[in-house]
Amino acid sequence: MAYRRLTAAEAAAMINNDENIALSGFTPAGTAKAVTKELAKRAIAEHEAGRPFKVGIFTGASTGQSCDGDMANAYAIKYRAPYTTNPDFRKHVNLGEIPYNDIHLSQMAQELRYGFMGDVDWAILEVCDIEEGETTCKAYLTAAGGISPTAARLAKKGVILELNAFHNPNAKYLHDVYEPLDPPQRLAIPITKVSDRIGKPYVEIPASKIAGVVECNLPDEARAFKDNDPVTDAIGHNVAEFLVQDMHRGIIPNTFLPLQSGVGSTANAILGALGTDKHVPNFNIYTEVLQDSVVGMMMEGRVIDASACSLTVSNECLMQIYDNMDYFKNHLTLRQSEISNSPEIIRRLGVIAINTALEVDLFGNANSTHISGVKMMNGIGGSGDFERNAYISIFTCPSVAKGGKISSIVPFVSHLDHTEHDVNIIATEQGVADLRGKGPYERAQEIIEKCAHPDYKQLLWDYLKIAKMGQTRHCLPAAFAMHDTLERKGDMHLTDFAEYVK
C-alpha cells in the first residue's frame, strides 16, 4: 500500500489555527523541518490577510531554525514545551510574546499522555524509512528518539511523515522504541545495563492515521559549539582528576560507572580529559545527547557502549556513524526521552551526571537557565532528570564571565533550577568543591575557597560575615547585591555590602 504523497506546503495547509502539533526529534537532530518551515510561511500569509494563526508545539527537546526560529519569527506559536535553545525563539519568549513551559525532559511524553497540556491534533515525524502496510505503518526514525511514539499515538487528526533522504535508512538499526504504560499499570523498565534493548526498532502507527508522506532531503540543523579554551580545559582536567581520586578511594568502582554529560565545549573538554586519562578504564555513556567527541572515543574503543536520545553531532560526524553502521548498531542505542532520562534507570545504573550551570550560590543551589533571574537563556533540559538521580551529581561553570564582570559564584542564585539537595560537586577552572557530608556553612567555605575567582573571594567572604546566623546564613537585603550592581553598573564588583544592610 502506498501512502499519499504531499508537498510540505500541502501538509502545512492541513493544520488549522489553534491546533497542537507534536514533533519528532531531540535538539535539532531528527526533528521535522520541511512542514514547520511551510507552516511559518502560512502563518505570515494568514496574518497579512488579517486572520489569526497560531499553533501549540510539543517536542522532545529543542528544535532548529526551521521550527523554533521560523515559527517564533512568524508569531505562529501559541504555546511551546519543553526545552529550547534557539536565539530567535528566546528573543520572543523574553519579550513575553510566547507562553513557554520549561519541563523536565523525562516528563514531557507522560504529561502529554496524562492530558496536562491538552490534545495533540497532529504528529509530524522525521523518518529514514517506512514500511507502508495495509493496517500498520512501521516508521523508522532518524537521528533521535524524542517523544515520537507518544506523539504518533495521541495525534487525533493524523500523522505526517517527513521521509528525509538526507538520513541513511540504516539509521533504523540504532533505535529502541519503547513506551511505558501509565500508572497504575506501569511496570519496571527492564534496562539493567547501557546496551540493553527492550523495544522495537520502529514506531508502530495504524495506517489509517497516516495523513501523508512528505519527501525531502534536508540536513539536520546542527548547532556549532565553541572550541575548547584554557578555561574549559582546566575544568575538564579538574573533573577528571576528581573522579579518578574518587575511584582510587573506592567511592567509584574500579570498573568505573556510566557517564552523562551535557552539551557544549565544557562537556567536550571533560569527556576529552577522561578519555585521555590513563587511570580511567574504558567506560560507558548513558546520556540524552551524544556529541562528536564521544563518537570519536567510541571509534577508538575508549567508550564501549553508549545510550542516548539524540545524535547531537555535526553532520560530518553523523555521516561517519552511518558509514560505520556495522560497528555502531552493536554499540550505540537511541531511545525515547522518557527512557534515556528515566530517573529509575539513572539511579539503577549509577550514572555520574555532569552538567553546566550559569551560576551557583554559596550553598550549592544552581541556576542553569536564566540570566539575572529574568531572561531565559535555555530550558532546563535533562539536567534535573540526571542530577537529582545521579550516583554523583556535578555542576560545572567558569568562575567568571564577560571578562570578569560577572562572578558565577554568588551569595544566592537569581533563579533556582537545582537545589542544594541535588548537588554534590561544583567545579570551575579554579578547582573542585566537594559538598558531600557538609552543612550549609561548610559548603559555603568550600565553594569560596575552591571555586570562586580570586577577584571575588573577599567579597563573598564579606557576605558571609554580614549574613544572619541560622541553619543557612543569609542577609536577605544583600542577597542579590551583586546582581543589582551588575544591572546598575554593568559589573558585579561592589565596594562592600553596607549600602544594602542599612
Secondary structure, DSSP 4 states (H G I P E B T S, - for coil): -PPPEE-HHHHHHTPPTT-EEEE--SSSTT---HHHHHHHHHHHHHHHTT----EEEE-SS---IIIIIHHHHTT-EEEEES----HHHHHHHHTT-S-B----GGGHHHHHHTTTT----EEEEEEEEEEE-SSEEEEEE-SB-BTHHHHHHH-SSEEEEEEETTS-GGGGGGB-B--PPPTTS-------STT---SBSSEEEEGGGEEEEEEE-----PPP-PPP-HHHHHHHHHHHHHHHHHHHTTSS-TT---EEE-SSHHHHHHHHHHHH-TTSPPEEEE-SEE-HHHHHHHHTTSEEEEEESEE---HHHHHHHHHTHHHHTTTEEE-BHHHHT-HHHHHHHTPEEEEE-SEEETTS-EE-SEETTTEE-S--TTHHHHHTT-SEEEEE--SEEGGGTEESEESS-SS-SB-GGG--EEEETTEEEE-TT--HHHHHHHHHHHHS-HHHHHHHHHHHHHSBPSSS-B-GGGTTHHHHHHHHHSS---S-SGGG--
